[in-house]
């Protein structure tokens, strides 16, 4: 028997076209809304970067010719060089301290079942959601009560208070998705807890590097907590903020461009590392399931 096509009424076709049109309009509106948000967030840094290459010392249109004089003047400033070196010293120290304690806290939460474990995680995450002004003033009061003068140590502790939880939760997420049989096999083969690190560390190496890059970015960009905990020597963001108080110069545009560009580059690298580290375990699990099905 030959099947006859069912006729489609014009009302059904009109309804389908109307739905497609409404769906297209909604997608366009959502795209414009998302683009507006990104434009609002990134337009000021882009304009700042453009003015940093402008030869005119007046921050108005039209632009002059392109130049790198403001970057040369910035890097030839001894105080700016001192602030950059100090910021790098603080950020590297913070990353080292946070990596050690972050991995330790991640292993503690993942492997040890103790009462109040969820409360411990909530308290550990609290510095990440606490406003910088509140955190800075609280730490300043604590250090003042302990008779600790503001300086390098107080800045490192202040930055590590919110970088350590970041490292902890990134590494903890990787531990929760890792294969526990690898460490169990290492233990069964006679390896102790220390030698088992040869199995554990490669699994968390990539997330740990990504977390350290993000922590380095947060430490280099932090100004609120640093402002309350810094002594005589300030970090790069604090020094640049001080320049704004005495008049806006194109050197500030160059400084913000360096900070923003470096931070964006590290964030992109960290994101790529985190995505790649999350894809590989998923592929390995899919391969194991395929092998089990074939067997």
Backbone bond lengths (Angstrom), bond angles and torsions (degrees), N, CA, C in turn:
res aa  C-N    CA-C-N  psi(-1)  N-CA   C-N-CA  omega(-1)  CA-C   N-CA-C  phi
1 X - - - 1.456 - - 1.526 109.07 -
2 X 1.294 115.49 137.44 1.461 120.20 177.60 1.511 109.83 -89.46
3 X 1.316 115.29 130.05 1.465 120.12 -179.35 1.509 109.48 -82.86
4 X 1.277 115.47 132.44 1.466 121.00 178.75 1.512 109.35 -93.06
5 X 1.340 119.52 135.52 1.471 121.47 -179.68 1.512 111.16 -65.03
6 X 1.297 114.20 141.68 1.452 119.97 179.24 1.515 108.66 -81.30
7 X 1.263 118.19 123.60 1.471 119.52 -178.67 1.519 111.03 -68.27
8 X 1.320 114.59 139.93 1.454 121.13 178.30 1.522 108.03 -103.15
9 X 1.285 114.39 125.95 1.454 118.91 -177.27 1.522 110.73 -72.16
10 X 1.307 116.33 158.28 1.462 121.13 179.09 1.521 111.82 -66.07
11 X 1.345 117.41 -29.04 1.461 119.95 178.66 1.527 111.53 -65.63
12 X 1.352 115.33 -39.34 1.465 119.09 178.88 1.522 110.42 -65.85
13 X 1.348 115.72 -42.67 1.462 119.20 179.14 1.528 110.91 -64.09
14 X 1.308 117.24 -41.59 1.464 120.32 178.71 1.520 111.42 -63.07
15 X 1.344 116.12 -39.91 1.465 120.06 178.63 1.532 111.00 -63.94
16 X 1.354 116.38 -41.74 1.467 119.88 179.27 1.525 111.06 -64.63
17 X 1.336 116.63 -42.46 1.468 120.05 178.84 1.522 110.67 -64.66
18 X 1.338 117.10 -39.60 1.458 120.35 179.47 1.524 110.89 -64.62
19 X 1.338 117.33 -39.76 1.467 120.02 178.84 1.520 110.97 -64.88
20 X 1.320 116.13 -42.10 1.468 118.89 178.41 1.523 111.22 -63.65
21 X 1.322 115.66 -39.85 1.459 119.29 179.45 1.524 111.30 -65.28
22 X 1.340 116.44 -43.07 1.462 120.10 177.96 1.525 110.71 -63.85
23 X 1.343 116.73 -42.08 1.471 120.22 178.36 1.521 110.94 -62.28
24 X 1.346 116.64 -41.25 1.466 119.91 179.04 1.521 111.34 -64.86
25 X 1.334 117.21 -42.54 1.463 121.10 179.79 1.525 110.63 -63.79
26 X 1.351 116.28 -41.63 1.467 119.54 179.02 1.526 111.29 -63.74
27 X 1.336 117.14 -41.07 1.462 120.05 178.62 1.527 110.93 -63.53
28 X 1.343 116.15 -40.34 1.469 119.43 178.67 1.521 110.96 -64.35
29 X 1.342 116.67 -42.56 1.465 120.27 -179.93 1.526 111.26 -65.13
30 X 1.338 116.17 -42.29 1.468 119.23 177.98 1.523 110.39 -64.25
31 X 1.335 117.24 -41.49 1.460 120.18 177.72 1.512 112.73 -62.25
32 X 1.346 116.39 -41.07 1.468 119.58 177.78 1.521 111.28 -65.90
33 X 1.353 116.49 -38.48 1.464 119.53 178.97 1.526 110.78 -64.42
34 X 1.344 116.94 -44.34 1.467 120.63 178.83 1.534 110.58 -64.57
35 X 1.346 116.14 -42.86 1.462 119.51 178.55 1.525 111.55 -63.38
36 X 1.335 117.43 -36.01 1.464 120.82 178.16 1.524 111.31 -65.36
37 X 1.339 116.23 -39.30 1.468 119.70 178.44 1.519 110.62 -64.23
38 X 1.334 116.47 -46.41 1.464 119.49 179.47 1.527 111.43 -66.15
39 X 1.326 116.82 -35.92 1.463 119.56 177.06 1.520 111.00 -65.07
40 X 1.337 116.61 -39.84 1.460 120.63 178.27 1.530 111.16 -65.18
41 X 1.335 116.80 -35.84 1.460 120.24 -177.43 1.528 112.36 -78.51
42 X 1.329 116.83 -39.84 1.461 119.66 -169.35 1.524 114.01 -105.17
43 X 1.332 118.77 -8.56 1.462 119.70 178.46 1.533 112.22 -63.04
44 X 1.349 120.00 -46.58 1.478 118.82 178.54 1.526 114.16 -59.45
45 X 1.364 120.01 -45.92 1.469 117.48 177.04 1.520 113.35 -62.78
46 X 1.340 117.25 -35.86 1.458 119.43 179.66 1.527 110.52 -66.17
47 X 1.336 116.91 -43.38 1.465 120.40 178.43 1.528 110.13 -64.29
48 X 1.328 116.88 -40.32 1.464 120.31 177.63 1.516 111.49 -61.05
49 X 1.344 116.47 -42.51 1.464 120.11 178.89 1.526 111.02 -64.69
50 X 1.326 117.56 -38.79 1.464 120.24 179.20 1.533 111.13 -64.57
51 X 1.324 116.09 -42.80 1.465 119.00 -179.90 1.530 111.62 -69.15
52 X 1.324 117.58 -22.63 1.472 118.76 178.96 1.522 111.91 -68.79
53 X 1.334 117.31 -19.13 1.466 121.31 177.56 1.529 111.79 -101.85
54 X 1.334 117.05 6.82 1.455 121.11 -178.94 1.532 109.93 -85.84
55 X 1.319 116.89 132.64 1.465 120.79 -177.56 1.528 112.49 -72.28
56 X 1.329 117.19 -23.29 1.461 120.22 -178.72 1.518 110.62 -76.06
57 X 1.318 115.98 141.25 1.462 120.71 177.09 1.518 112.29 -83.65
58 X 1.314 117.34 -5.98 1.466 122.27 177.63 1.518 108.67 -97.68
59 X 1.318 117.14 125.43 1.460 122.02 -174.44 1.528 111.16 -83.54
60 X 1.312 116.12 63.62 1.457 121.76 178.26 1.519 109.50 -141.45
61 X 1.324 115.51 164.00 1.448 121.31 174.04 1.521 109.14 -83.06
62 X 1.337 119.35 154.31 1.471 126.59 0.66 1.525 112.06 -81.46
63 X 1.332 115.51 163.43 1.445 121.04 178.97 1.525 110.60 -73.71
64 X 1.320 114.71 149.23 1.452 120.13 170.29 1.519 109.82 -86.21
65 X 1.306 117.44 -154.60 1.456 119.95 177.92 1.526 110.52 -83.76
66 X 1.319 115.96 158.65 1.461 121.50 -178.80 1.529 110.46 -71.28
67 X 1.330 115.51 140.75 1.458 120.37 -178.42 1.529 109.64 -154.23
68 X 1.331 114.47 157.92 1.460 121.72 174.98 1.527 111.02 -112.36
69 X 1.307 116.75 17.64 1.466 120.42 -175.89 1.522 111.88 -63.58
70 X 1.328 116.89 -36.21 1.465 119.03 -177.73 1.523 110.74 -69.48
71 X 1.329 117.92 -32.71 1.457 120.46 175.58 1.524 110.69 -70.80
72 X 1.322 116.66 -37.96 1.469 119.22 177.17 1.527 110.67 -65.30
73 X 1.328 115.85 -42.89 1.466 119.22 178.52 1.521 111.18 -64.38
74 X 1.324 116.22 -35.94 1.463 120.29 179.58 1.521 111.42 -66.80
75 X 1.330 115.96 -45.24 1.459 120.07 -177.14 1.526 112.68 -76.71
76 X 1.316 117.50 -18.42 1.462 121.19 176.72 1.522 112.54 -88.49
77 X 1.310 116.86 -1.16 1.459 121.50 179.10 1.532 108.80 -82.20
78 X 1.327 119.82 116.33 1.475 120.79 -178.05 1.527 112.72 -59.93
79 X 1.325 118.07 -37.90 1.456 120.01 178.81 1.523 111.34 -66.61
80 X 1.332 116.68 -37.39 1.460 120.15 177.13 1.523 110.42 -65.77
81 X 1.319 117.63 -43.00 1.461 120.75 177.70 1.522 110.97 -60.84
82 X 1.327 116.81 -41.44 1.456 120.39 178.56 1.530 110.83 -63.80
83 X 1.346 116.51 -40.50 1.466 119.65 179.22 1.524 111.47 -66.47
84 X 1.331 117.28 -38.34 1.465 120.57 178.67 1.521 110.88 -64.82
85 X 1.329 117.36 -47.47 1.462 121.13 179.99 1.537 110.91 -62.65
86 X 1.312 116.24 -39.27 1.460 120.27 179.99 1.530 110.40 -66.68
87 X 1.325 117.54 -41.14 1.460 121.22 178.66 1.523 111.10 -64.50
88 X 1.329 116.61 -42.35 1.462 120.23 177.70 1.529 111.12 -63.26
89 X 1.325 116.49 -40.57 1.468 120.75 178.48 1.520 110.75 -62.77
90 X 1.333 116.64 -45.16 1.459 120.54 179.12 1.523 110.99 -64.35
91 X 1.342 117.18 -47.30 1.463 120.90 -175.87 1.528 111.36 -64.41
92 X 1.318 118.08 -42.53 1.467 120.41 179.74 1.524 110.92 -65.33
93 X 1.333 116.74 -40.75 1.471 119.61 177.54 1.523 110.78 -64.32
94 X 1.326 116.82 -42.78 1.462 121.07 179.35 1.528 110.90 -61.79
95 X 1.328 116.59 -42.14 1.462 120.37 -179.57 1.529 110.89 -63.69
96 X 1.319 117.15 -43.52 1.476 120.35 179.21 1.526 111.27 -62.73
97 X 1.326 116.62 -47.50 1.468 120.44 -179.99 1.524 110.58 -64.18
98 X 1.313 117.72 -44.41 1.460 121.50 -177.40 1.522 111.53 -67.91
99 X 1.331 117.32 -34.60 1.462 119.91 178.77 1.520 110.93 -64.14
100 X 1.326 116.93 -43.41 1.470 120.50 -179.43 1.528 110.62 -65.33
101 X 1.322 116.91 -52.98 1.462 119.94 -177.47 1.530 111.50 -71.63
102 X 1.330 117.76 -33.16 1.459 119.80 179.23 1.513 112.06 -64.84
103 X 1.322 117.53 -44.68 1.465 120.77 177.81 1.532 110.41 -65.43
104 X 1.336 116.94 -40.28 1.467 120.31 179.01 1.529 111.15 -62.35
105 X 1.329 117.56 -45.53 1.466 120.72 179.00 1.531 110.98 -65.87
106 X 1.334 117.55 -37.70 1.466 120.37 179.30 1.525 111.01 -64.36
107 X 1.324 117.07 -43.49 1.462 120.36 177.68 1.529 111.12 -66.47
108 X 1.329 117.02 -37.42 1.461 120.64 178.70 1.523 111.12 -62.92
109 X 1.323 116.60 -46.92 1.468 120.11 -178.54 1.523 110.95 -68.77
110 X 1.338 116.91 -36.08 1.465 119.99 -174.74 1.521 112.99 -77.55
111 X 1.328 117.03 -35.67 1.462 119.50 -171.08 1.523 114.22 -103.76
112 X 1.301 117.15 -25.70 1.466 120.14 -174.57 1.518 109.01 -104.10
113 X 1.320 116.10 127.33 1.458 122.44 175.08 1.529 107.98 -99.61
114 X 1.316 116.20 107.31 1.462 120.37 -178.82 1.523 108.94 -132.71
115 X 1.325 117.51 155.30 1.465 119.83 179.92 1.530 111.19 -62.67
116 X 1.323 115.21 138.18 1.460 119.97 -179.92 1.504 114.03 80.06
117 X 1.329 117.11 22.52 1.465 119.43 -178.34 1.525 111.22 -64.82
118 X 1.322 117.37 -39.52 1.464 120.41 178.46 1.527 111.56 -67.23
119 X 1.336 115.86 -36.43 1.464 119.32 177.09 1.520 110.15 -66.02
120 X 1.325 115.64 -39.22 1.467 120.05 178.37 1.526 110.86 -61.91
121 X 1.338 117.70 -41.69 1.454 120.70 177.85 1.533 111.74 -65.25
122 X 1.341 116.20 -39.11 1.466 119.60 178.85 1.528 110.90 -64.89
123 X 1.332 116.58 -42.97 1.462 119.73 178.09 1.525 111.14 -65.95
124 X 1.323 115.95 -34.97 1.458 119.79 179.24 1.525 111.26 -67.74
125 X 1.317 116.67 -33.45 1.468 120.51 -178.96 1.521 113.22 -84.09
126 X 1.324 117.80 -12.33 1.465 120.23 -174.65 1.533 113.71 -60.28
127 X 1.357 121.14 -37.06 1.472 118.26 177.97 1.517 113.70 -63.59
128 X 1.346 117.56 -23.44 1.459 119.75 -179.84 1.527 112.21 -71.37
129 X 1.344 116.24 -30.05 1.466 120.22 -177.31 1.523 112.10 -103.86
130 X 1.313 117.57 -4.56 1.460 120.57 178.78 1.533 109.78 -77.32
131 X 1.330 118.86 132.67 1.477 120.00 176.97 1.520 111.31 -56.75
132 X 1.319 115.53 144.84 1.459 120.28 -176.58 1.504 113.30 -60.28
133 X 1.325 117.41 -36.17 1.462 120.08 179.41 1.524 111.25 -65.93
134 X 1.334 116.22 -41.91 1.470 120.36 178.97 1.519 110.03 -65.04
135 X 1.332 116.58 -44.82 1.466 120.21 179.97 1.519 111.27 -64.33
136 X 1.329 116.78 -42.84 1.459 119.79 -179.41 1.518 112.59 -64.43
137 X 1.342 117.62 -44.75 1.463 120.53 179.82 1.527 111.01 -66.15
138 X 1.339 116.58 -39.90 1.469 119.98 179.33 1.524 111.12 -62.21
139 X 1.325 116.71 -45.98 1.464 119.71 178.85 1.514 111.51 -66.51
140 X 1.328 117.25 -35.70 1.460 120.02 177.74 1.524 111.11 -63.10
141 X 1.329 116.96 -40.93 1.465 120.54 177.74 1.524 110.59 -64.45
142 X 1.325 116.70 -41.83 1.473 120.32 179.79 1.524 110.32 -63.83
143 X 1.324 117.62 -46.83 1.458 120.21 -178.95 1.530 111.36 -67.03
144 X 1.315 116.50 -35.74 1.466 119.22 177.68 1.529 110.57 -66.28
145 X 1.328 117.26 -38.96 1.470 120.23 177.64 1.516 111.57 -67.37
146 X 1.344 116.37 -33.00 1.466 120.43 179.48 1.526 112.33 -86.43
147 X 1.339 118.06 5.13 1.463 123.08 179.30 1.528 112.37 60.64
148 X 1.340 116.02 37.11 1.464 121.16 177.31 1.524 108.11 -102.01
149 X 1.314 116.52 121.04 1.462 120.88 -177.38 1.526 110.44 -73.08
150 X 1.332 117.47 143.20 1.471 120.00 177.17 1.517 111.35 -61.53
151 X 1.301 116.37 140.21 1.451 120.83 -179.24 1.514 111.32 170.50
152 X 1.310 115.63 -151.57 1.461 121.14 -175.50 1.523 111.60 -60.70
153 X 1.326 117.70 -45.19 1.465 121.00 -177.34 1.522 111.67 -63.12
154 X 1.310 117.16 -44.46 1.463 119.82 -178.48 1.530 111.31 -66.22
155 X 1.331 117.68 -37.14 1.467 120.11 177.85 1.522 110.37 -65.69
156 X 1.324 117.14 -42.92 1.463 120.37 -179.80 1.525 110.62 -62.48
157 X 1.320 117.08 -44.57 1.469 120.24 179.05 1.526 110.38 -64.09
158 X 1.332 116.68 -41.83 1.454 120.09 179.63 1.512 112.64 -62.86
159 X 1.326 117.36 -44.29 1.458 120.45 178.95 1.528 111.47 -70.10
160 X 1.320 116.75 -39.47 1.469 119.78 -179.82 1.525 111.98 -65.63
161 X 1.323 117.45 -23.27 1.464 120.25 -178.95 1.522 112.23 -65.32
162 X 1.338 118.42 -27.08 1.463 119.32 177.21 1.531 112.90 -111.81
163 X 1.325 118.79 -15.15 1.458 120.28 175.57 1.529 110.57 -80.36
164 X 1.329 117.54 -36.65 1.464 120.82 179.27 1.526 112.47 -59.66
165 X 1.341 120.79 -47.01 1.471 119.10 175.90 1.520 113.09 -59.98
166 X 1.335 117.34 -35.83 1.459 119.75 177.61 1.522 110.95 -60.86
167 X 1.323 117.02 -47.88 1.463 121.03 177.97 1.521 110.21 -62.80
168 X 1.317 116.75 -40.97 1.466 120.80 -177.33 1.521 111.56 -59.98
169 X 1.312 118.38 -49.00 1.455 120.86 -173.97 1.524 112.25 -75.46
170 X 1.332 118.11 -29.62 1.463 119.29 175.12 1.523 110.15 -68.85
171 X 1.324 117.84 -45.03 1.465 121.23 178.42 1.526 110.20 -68.01
172 X 1.329 117.62 -38.65 1.457 121.20 179.62 1.524 111.32 -62.14
173 X 1.326 116.82 -40.14 1.463 119.57 177.59 1.522 111.66 -62.93
174 X 1.332 116.46 -37.13 1.474 119.69 177.46 1.518 110.93 -69.37
175 X 1.327 117.98 -38.20 1.458 120.29 178.77 1.527 111.28 -64.79
176 X 1.316 116.84 -36.13 1.470 120.05 -178.98 1.518 112.65 -69.86
177 X 1.333 117.77 -23.88 1.459 120.96 178.92 1.528 112.59 -100.47
178 X 1.316 118.24 1.81 1.458 121.01 -179.05 1.520 110.36 -82.86
179 X 1.316 115.63 165.36 1.470 122.52 -179.78 1.526 109.01 -87.53
180 X 1.345 118.83 112.21 1.475 119.63 -177.88 1.517 113.91 -70.90
181 X 1.339 117.23 -16.14 1.471 119.03 -177.47 1.527 111.98 -68.34
182 X 1.337 118.02 -22.90 1.464 119.57 179.45 1.524 111.13 -65.70
183 X 1.339 116.22 -46.14 1.461 119.45 178.35 1.530 110.55 -68.49
184 X 1.322 117.32 -37.39 1.458 120.13 178.00 1.524 111.17 -63.39
185 X 1.330 116.07 -39.43 1.467 119.27 177.44 1.520 110.96 -66.00
186 X 1.333 116.67 -36.97 1.464 120.13 177.32 1.518 110.88 -64.23
187 X 1.334 116.67 -42.07 1.460 120.04 177.70 1.531 111.13 -65.08
188 X 1.325 116.35 -41.71 1.472 119.76 179.70 1.514 112.34 -64.99
189 X 1.347 116.18 -25.32 1.464 119.69 179.74 1.524 112.43 -81.73
190 X 1.328 117.07 -1.50 1.457 120.77 177.33 1.499 115.24 103.89
191 X 1.333 118.19 2.62 1.464 120.47 179.13 1.518 109.69 -78.17
192 X 1.326 115.55 137.14 1.453 120.38 177.05 1.512 111.51 -81.11
193 X 1.342 117.02 -177.34 1.476 119.82 -179.53 1.519 113.51 -59.79
194 X 1.355 117.24 -35.32 1.460 119.42 -179.06 1.521 111.55 -72.51
195 X 1.329 117.43 -44.25 1.458 120.29 -179.01 1.524 111.52 -70.64
196 X 1.325 117.18 -22.48 1.468 119.72 177.17 1.515 111.29 -67.26
197 X 1.332 116.98 -15.47 1.462 119.66 176.30 1.520 111.32 -60.82
198 X 1.350 117.74 -24.15 1.461 119.96 176.62 1.521 111.54 -65.56
199 X 1.318 116.64 -19.11 1.462 121.84 176.36 1.519 111.03 -97.01
200 X 1.339 117.01 -39.53 1.463 120.79 -175.95 1.519 112.39 -74.06
201 X 1.322 116.54 -44.43 1.463 120.34 -173.58 1.526 113.64 -62.28
202 X 1.343 120.11 -44.04 1.474 117.35 177.78 1.522 113.62 -60.03
203 X 1.326 117.47 -28.97 1.459 119.70 179.90 1.510 113.80 -72.26
204 X 1.338 117.07 -29.56 1.473 120.16 -178.82 1.522 111.99 -107.13
205 X 1.324 116.91 7.17 1.469 119.88 -174.81 1.528 111.85 -63.81
206 X 1.319 116.64 -49.32 1.472 119.81 -176.77 1.532 111.45 -65.93
207 X 1.351 120.07 -48.84 1.468 118.63 175.58 1.523 113.03 -59.97
208 X 1.323 117.64 -34.71 1.458 120.33 179.47 1.530 110.52 -66.27
209 X 1.331 117.07 -41.76 1.464 120.03 177.55 1.525 110.45 -63.54
210 X 1.338 116.92 -42.51 1.464 120.42 178.53 1.520 111.19 -63.31
211 X 1.325 117.14 -41.81 1.460 120.55 178.54 1.518 111.09 -64.76
212 X 1.326 117.73 -38.41 1.467 120.71 177.79 1.528 111.34 -65.81
213 X 1.328 117.19 -37.46 1.464 119.95 177.22 1.528 110.95 -64.89
214 X 1.334 116.40 -42.90 1.460 119.31 177.59 1.530 110.80 -65.43
215 X 1.333 116.22 -40.90 1.459 119.57 178.07 1.514 112.18 -64.16
216 X 1.333 117.09 -38.88 1.457 120.88 176.17 1.525 110.86 -61.85
217 X 1.329 116.65 -40.76 1.468 120.77 178.13 1.522 111.16 -63.80
218 X 1.348 116.82 -45.30 1.457 119.90 179.86 1.525 111.62 -62.35
219 X 1.323 116.69 -40.08 1.460 120.27 -179.33 1.522 111.57 -68.13
220 X 1.332 116.94 -40.57 1.465 120.09 -179.68 1.528 111.80 -68.06
221 X 1.340 117.18 -30.63 1.466 121.11 -175.73 1.521 113.53 -92.85
222 X 1.316 117.72 -13.72 1.465 120.17 -173.04 1.531 111.22 -68.59
223 X 1.325 115.28 132.27 1.466 120.18 179.73 1.520 112.22 -127.23
224 X 1.356 117.63 -34.71 1.466 119.20 -174.49 1.522 111.43 -67.31
225 X 1.330 116.74 -53.47 1.464 120.45 179.37 1.520 110.33 -64.40
226 X 1.333 116.70 -40.11 1.467 120.48 -179.35 1.515 111.64 -63.42
227 X 1.321 116.26 -36.23 1.465 120.02 -177.92 1.525 111.25 -60.08
228 X 1.335 117.33 -37.72 1.464 120.93 -178.90 1.530 112.22 -81.42
229 X 1.335 117.65 -25.38 1.465 120.21 -172.59 1.528 113.17 -105.01
230 X 1.324 117.77 -9.35 1.467 120.00 -178.50 1.522 110.71 -77.12
231 X 1.291 114.78 147.86 1.465 119.93 176.20 1.515 109.87 -96.89
232 X 1.338 115.71 -126.79 1.461 120.47 -179.73 1.519 111.09 -70.48
233 X 1.331 116.76 -42.08 1.459 121.86 -178.79 1.518 109.72 -89.49
234 X 1.328 117.24 126.48 1.456 121.82 179.32 1.510 111.38 -107.26
235 X 1.330 115.92 158.21 1.455 120.86 177.10 1.531 109.66 -77.53
236 X 1.327 115.86 178.31 1.453 120.30 -176.48 1.537 112.79 -60.70
237 X 1.354 120.52 -47.57 1.470 118.59 178.17 1.528 113.16 -60.85
238 X 1.322 117.11 -37.40 1.468 120.00 179.31 1.526 109.94 -67.70
239 X 1.327 117.04 -39.35 1.465 119.95 178.93 1.532 111.02 -65.47
240 X 1.345 116.13 -41.99 1.467 119.11 179.12 1.518 110.59 -65.64
241 X 1.316 117.07 -39.16 1.462 119.70 176.65 1.528 110.38 -62.20
242 X 1.311 117.04 -35.44 1.457 120.15 176.61 1.518 112.10 -65.85
243 X 1.339 117.23 -33.90 1.459 119.71 176.82 1.519 111.90 -63.53
244 X 1.328 116.38 -35.03 1.467 119.72 -178.72 1.522 111.92 -65.17
245 X 1.304 117.43 -27.22 1.467 119.55 -177.97 1.522 112.22 -71.97
246 X 1.331 117.07 -22.97 1.464 120.78 -176.43 1.528 112.05 -107.70
247 X 1.319 116.53 18.17 1.457 119.12 177.60 1.509 111.62 117.40
248 X 1.307 115.51 138.90 1.454 122.13 -177.08 1.524 109.55 -86.28
249 X 1.318 116.47 121.04 1.460 122.22 179.02 1.527 109.03 -121.91
250 X 1.335 118.44 158.50 1.472 120.45 178.15 1.518 113.59 -60.91
251 X 1.328 118.57 -20.09 1.457 119.68 176.41 1.520 111.25 -61.25
252 X 1.334 117.13 -32.38 1.461 120.86 178.32 1.526 109.84 -65.24
253 X 1.337 117.17 -38.23 1.463 119.99 175.75 1.524 111.14 -59.53
254 X 1.332 116.00 -42.72 1.460 119.99 178.94 1.524 111.10 -64.93
255 X 1.328 116.74 -40.32 1.464 120.37 179.64 1.528 111.03 -64.31
256 X 1.330 117.01 -45.21 1.460 120.04 179.18 1.529 111.03 -65.29
257 X 1.322 117.53 -35.54 1.462 120.36 178.75 1.516 110.92 -65.55
258 X 1.325 116.82 -41.65 1.470 120.12 178.51 1.531 110.55 -64.15
259 X 1.321 116.43 -46.15 1.464 119.84 -179.30 1.523 110.93 -64.11
260 X 1.351 115.97 -48.66 1.459 119.06 -177.68 1.516 113.13 -66.80
261 X 1.329 116.89 -41.82 1.463 119.64 179.38 1.519 112.47 -65.28
262 X 1.337 116.57 -42.72 1.460 119.25 177.41 1.519 112.55 -64.27
263 X 1.312 116.76 -41.23 1.471 120.54 179.02 1.523 111.05 -64.73
264 X 1.331 116.71 -43.58 1.460 120.12 179.79 1.521 111.26 -63.43
265 X 1.327 117.75 -39.70 1.460 121.17 178.61 1.530 111.32 -63.23
266 X 1.336 116.77 -44.76 1.465 119.88 179.55 1.525 111.56 -66.50
267 X 1.325 117.49 -36.49 1.465 120.55 178.72 1.529 110.43 -65.35
268 X 1.344 116.54 -41.47 1.466 119.93 178.93 1.525 110.38 -63.66
269 X 1.339 117.22 -44.37 1.471 120.55 179.29 1.527 110.56 -62.26
270 X 1.333 116.76 -43.79 1.464 120.30 179.67 1.525 111.07 -64.02
271 X 1.333 117.42 -39.53 1.461 120.39 179.25 1.523 110.85 -64.51
272 X 1.322 116.85 -42.96 1.467 120.48 178.73 1.525 110.51 -62.43
273 X 1.322 117.29 -41.77 1.463 120.58 178.99 1.528 111.28 -64.29
274 X 1.338 117.00 -43.16 1.457 120.04 -179.95 1.525 111.73 -65.28
275 X 1.329 116.28 -41.13 1.470 119.69 179.20 1.519 110.59 -65.73
276 X 1.325 116.45 -44.04 1.472 119.43 -179.95 1.521 111.95 -65.85
277 X 1.326 117.15 -37.61 1.469 119.68 178.96 1.516 111.49 -70.16
278 X 1.331 117.86 -26.32 1.461 120.30 177.56 1.504 113.13 -81.94
279 X 1.360 117.33 -24.51 1.462 120.60 -179.59 1.519 111.34 -77.85
280 X 1.337 116.96 -39.13 1.455 120.11 -175.95 1.526 113.50 -62.50
281 X 1.361 120.02 -46.51 1.467 118.52 177.10 1.525 112.16 -61.06
282 X 1.338 117.87 -36.37 1.460 120.06 178.30 1.516 111.55 -64.29
283 X 1.331 117.23 -39.41 1.461 120.03 177.50 1.516 111.44 -66.37
284 X 1.348 116.34 -39.58 1.458 118.79 179.56 1.521 111.21 -65.03
285 X 1.345 116.90 -40.50 1.461 118.85 177.65 1.522 111.26 -64.86
286 X 1.332 117.19 -38.82 1.462 119.94 178.21 1.528 110.93 -65.49
287 X 1.325 117.62 -38.29 1.463 120.22 177.57 1.519 111.43 -65.60
288 X 1.351 116.86 -40.27 1.468 119.04 178.91 1.522 111.00 -65.39
289 X 1.354 116.76 -39.89 1.462 118.68 178.23 1.530 111.14 -65.07
290 X 1.352 116.31 -38.55 1.464 119.57 178.62 1.522 110.91 -65.79
291 X 1.336 117.16 -39.91 1.469 119.61 177.93 1.515 111.71 -65.59
292 X 1.364 116.02 -38.13 1.466 118.44 178.57 1.520 111.53 -66.43
293 X 1.328 116.67 -38.05 1.465 119.42 178.75 1.524 111.09 -67.52
294 X 1.338 117.42 -42.45 1.452 120.93 178.88 1.506 112.63 -65.53
295 X 1.367 115.24 -33.04 1.478 118.10 179.04 1.516 110.64 -69.95
